[in-house]
């Protein structure tokens, strides 16, 4: 293990020379338990923009080992972006032949692939044993299923480097980035064209972040809608939905959320006070089927129907009967009480009769 310790010291010394004031943001370990210090890249305003690491790893094939050393770079959410060759240490492959320009191009393609054919394979399975040692420069040949996805003669290098670029480092990058959230960074991630960046925010925001950057989250929901809107709603703490400006935003966006986004929102609202305009908008989406969305909307209505003016309550009664929306006895009693107090006793009796007749059909 002495050589590992020396390697770590060398890596730290190298980057300390480049950024004398800077310690590594974190250290991760390769599959071969080699420590890799990762450093923050910051702009002139000292804002975190990316990450870099000097990667060193031995590549062993049969009885022969050779060293690979190069610089790796990741963006703020852990996506591998590129590598840089150390001029005095070019990469080599079989029999120590140097990489060609095409080999470097292919390596870039391999490392940028999120799901290459060899991703879930074992290293030992990359090469198939053959009797002719001259094939591919090994005691075997690269298996056919991955031959087009590697640099010829460098299967083990591609495999090892890909797992470094896409391994444990990603989670560490995300955790470190999350510890540096500020408005400019969040705005940059929100405007990213990579949807994985948006899910990163949803997964790594805590309750305080969601409340602090609510306007950025609402911008993303309004712009993208669909599944990301539903995902963000599910991740947002209930406390966010108690804010009036958030509820008014979702009133305007309710139709665009789609069924599952609407269902997620209604579920968040089930135990908090809802502004009348949002409740009225939800009621307009009652459907002619006994859906989970219907039941969610009715759950809110049973608690809060009284916040609506008489005309909106009448509209609610009409939609319930037209769409044959079900409700239990407790909910019906709550609705009838509200109708009596805000519309009329006659309207309550009439609605009760029609609802019971509908329910018994």
N, C-alpha and C positions, 0 to 999 in steps of 0.2 A: 504493500500500500504506500510505500515511501514515494514512488514515482507519481502517485495521484496527488499527494501533498505538495510535491515540488511543482506539479503542473498548475495547481490552484494558485500557488504563490506567483508563478510566472504570469498567469492570466491577469491576476490582480495588478501586478506591477506594470503590465503592458497598458492596461486601460487607465491606471493611475497616471501614467506618463502622458496620456492623451488629455485627461481631465483631472488635473491634480487635486481639485477640490471634491471629487466625486467618488463615492463608494458604490459598490454594486447594489442595485435595487434588490436583488435576490440571487440565490444560487439554486440551480436545479441539477439533477443528475441524469445522465444518459442511461440507456439500458445496460451499459457496461460499467455503471456506477462511477463514471467520470464526472467530476464537478465542473459545472459551466457557470461562471459569474455572468450575470446579465446587467447591462448598464442602460440607464435612461438617456435618451437623446432629447435635448431641449433646444428651443429656438433662442433668438437674441433676447426675448422678453422672459426667458427662463420658464417657458411653458413646455410641459411634457408633450412630445410629438411622436415618439417611436421608441423602439428598443433595439439594442445590438449586443452581440456576444461573439467572442472569439471561440470558435468550436474546434476542438482538437479531439481526434479519435483514431485509434488504430483499427485498421481493417485487416482481418485475418482470413485467409483462404487456404484451407488445408494446412500445410506446414509453413506457409509464407505470410508475413505480416508487413504492412506498410502504413505510413502515417498520412492522415488527411487533416489539413488545417486550413480554415477559411473563416470569414466573418459572416454571420447570419443577422438578418434584420426582420423585425416584426412590427406591425402597427399597434395602435393603442388597444385593440380588442383581441390581440393574439394571432391575427392572420399573418402568416409568413409572407413577406413581400419580395425579398431578393437576397442574394448572397454576393459577396465580393471576394475575389481571389487575392491572396497575398502574393505579390509579384515574384518574390524569391522562393515561393513554395507552390508551384503549379501542381494541379492534380494529375495523378497517374492512374493507370488501370493495369490490365494484364501484363505481366513481365515488365512492369514499370514504364510502359509506353505512356508518353504524355497525352493528356486530353487534347483533342483537336477543337477547333472552333465549333464544329457541329456537335461534339460531345458536350461542350459547355452549354450550348443551346438546348440540347436534350436534357441535361441535368436541371436547367431552369424549368423546363416543362414538367419534369418529374416532381420537383419540389413544390411547384405551384398547384399540383393536382391534389385536391382534398381527399380523393378516394381511389388511389391506384389499385391495380389488380393484386398487388402484393401486400396491401395494407394489413390484412388479417392473417397473413402467412407466417410461418416460422422461418427464421433465417436459413435453417438447414434444408428447407424444402425448395429453395430457389434454384439449386443446381441439381440436375439429374446425373447420376453416375453413369459413365460410359467407359467402354474399354479403351478407346483411343484418347490418350492424354493430350493430344494436340488440339482437340476440338475446344474452341473458345479459350484456349490457354490454360485450362483447368484439367482436373481429373474427371470433368463432367461437362455437361452443356446446360445453359440456361433453359429452364422449362419453357415450352412453347407459349403458355398462357400469359407470360409476362415479358416475352422477348421484345415486343414492340413498346414496352413501357419503361425501359431502362436504357442506360448508356451501354452499348455493346462492350462486353469485357469488364463491366464495373457493376455487376448486379449487387454485390454486397455493399459497395459504396452507396449506391442509390438507396438501398434498403435502410442502411444505418443512418444516413443523413436525413432521409425523409422522416424517420421516427424521431429524430432529434428536433426537426423543424415543427413537427405536428404532435409532439408528446406532452409531457407534464408542464413544459414551459408555458403552454397556452393558458392554463388555469392560473399560474403564477402571474402572468402578464395581466390578466383580467383583474385579479385581486389587487395588484399594485395600482393599476389605472383607477380602479374604483376608489382608492384612498386619496386620489388627487382630483376628484370631480370638481369642476367649477363651471360657471355658465358658458364660457367660451368653448370649453371642451365638449360639454353636453350639446351645445348648438351645432358643433362640428359633426358629432356623431349622428344627431338627428337628421342632418342634411346629407349624410352619406348615402350613396347609391347601393350599398351592400346591406341587405336586409338582416344579415347576421349581426351587424352592429346595433340594430334596433333591439333585437332580442337580448343583446348584452346589457343594454340599459335596463330592460325589464327585469332581468335576472339579478343584476348587481345593485340596483337602487334599493336603499332601505326606506323606511317610512318617511324619514326626514327629507331624503332626496326627492321622493315622489311629491312631497308638498312644496319643496323649494323650487323644483323644476316642473311644476304642473303645467305651466304655459307651453313649455317645450314638448311635453308629452301630449298635450291636446293638439298641438300643431301636427305632430306625427300621426295621431289618430285621424285627424281631419284629412290629411294628405293621402294616407295610405288605405285607411279603412280595412275591411276584410279581416283576415286572420290575425294580423298584427294588432289591430284594434281590440279584438277579443282577448288576445294574449295580454295586452297591456292592462285592460280593464280587470282581468282576473288577478293580475299581480298588484294592482294599486290597492293600498290599504283603505278600509272603509272610511276612515277619517277624511280622506280626500273628497269623497262624494257628499260629505255633509256641507261642503262649501257651496254657497249660492252660485258663484260664478261658474263652478264646475258643472253644477246641475243645469244651468242655463245653456252651457255649451252642449251638453248631451241632449237637451231638448231640441236644439237645432240639428244635431247630428243623428238623432235616433233612427230616422228612416234609412240612413246610409250604413248603419252598423251591420245590417244583415241579421238573420234570425239568431244565430249563436252569439253575436255581439250584443244584441238586444237582451237575450236571456242572461248573459253574464252581467250586464248593467243592472237589470231588474233584481237579480240576486243580491247585488251589493246594496241596493236601496231598501231591502225588505225590512230593516230595523231602524232606519233613520227618517227624519222628517223630509218630505219632498215638497219643492215649490209647486204651486198650482199649475203653472204652465207645463212643467215636465210631466206631472201626473196626467194632465189632459192629453198630452202628446202620446203617452203610453197607452191610454185608453183607446185612442184612435187606431191602435194596432192590435186590438182584440180580434181574434180570428174565428172562423167558422169551424173550428175543430178543437178538441180538448187537448191542447198542446201544453208543454211545460211552460212556454212563454205566457200563455193565457193564465195559467195558474199563478205564475209569478206576479203578473200585473194585478190579478185579483187579490193576491195577498197584500199588496200595497194599498189597493183601493179599500179593502175591508178595514184597514187601520186609519186611512187618511182621506176618505171620500169627502169628509166635511170641509176640507180646505177649498173645494171647488164652489163656484157660484151656481145658482139654481139651474141655469141653462146648460152648463156642462154636466151637471148631475143627470138631467133629463137625457142628454146625449148618451151618457153612460148606460142608463136604463134601456134605451133603445138598442144599443149595440149588444148588450147582454142577451136580450130576447131575440134579436135578429140572428145572432151567431150561436145561439144556444150554449152560452158559456155557463159552465157549472160552478157552483159554490156550495160549501157545506152550510149546515144550519146556523152555526155561529156567525159565519160571514154574512149570511142572509139577514140575520137579526140586526147586525151592525149596519148594513146597507139600509134596511127599512127604517131604522131609527134616524139615520141621516136624512132620508127622503121626507120623513114626517116633519122634521124640524126645519128643513131648508126649502122644501117644495110644498107639500101639503099632505094631510092625512089621507085624503082621497087618492092621491097619486101613489102613496105607499101601499094602500090596500089593493089598488088595481095592479100595481107591479107585482105584489106578492102572489095574487091569484094567477096571473099569467105565468110567473116563473114556476110556481108549483105545478101548473098544468103542463108546461113545457118539460119539466123534470120527470113527470110521470108518464110521458109518452114513450 
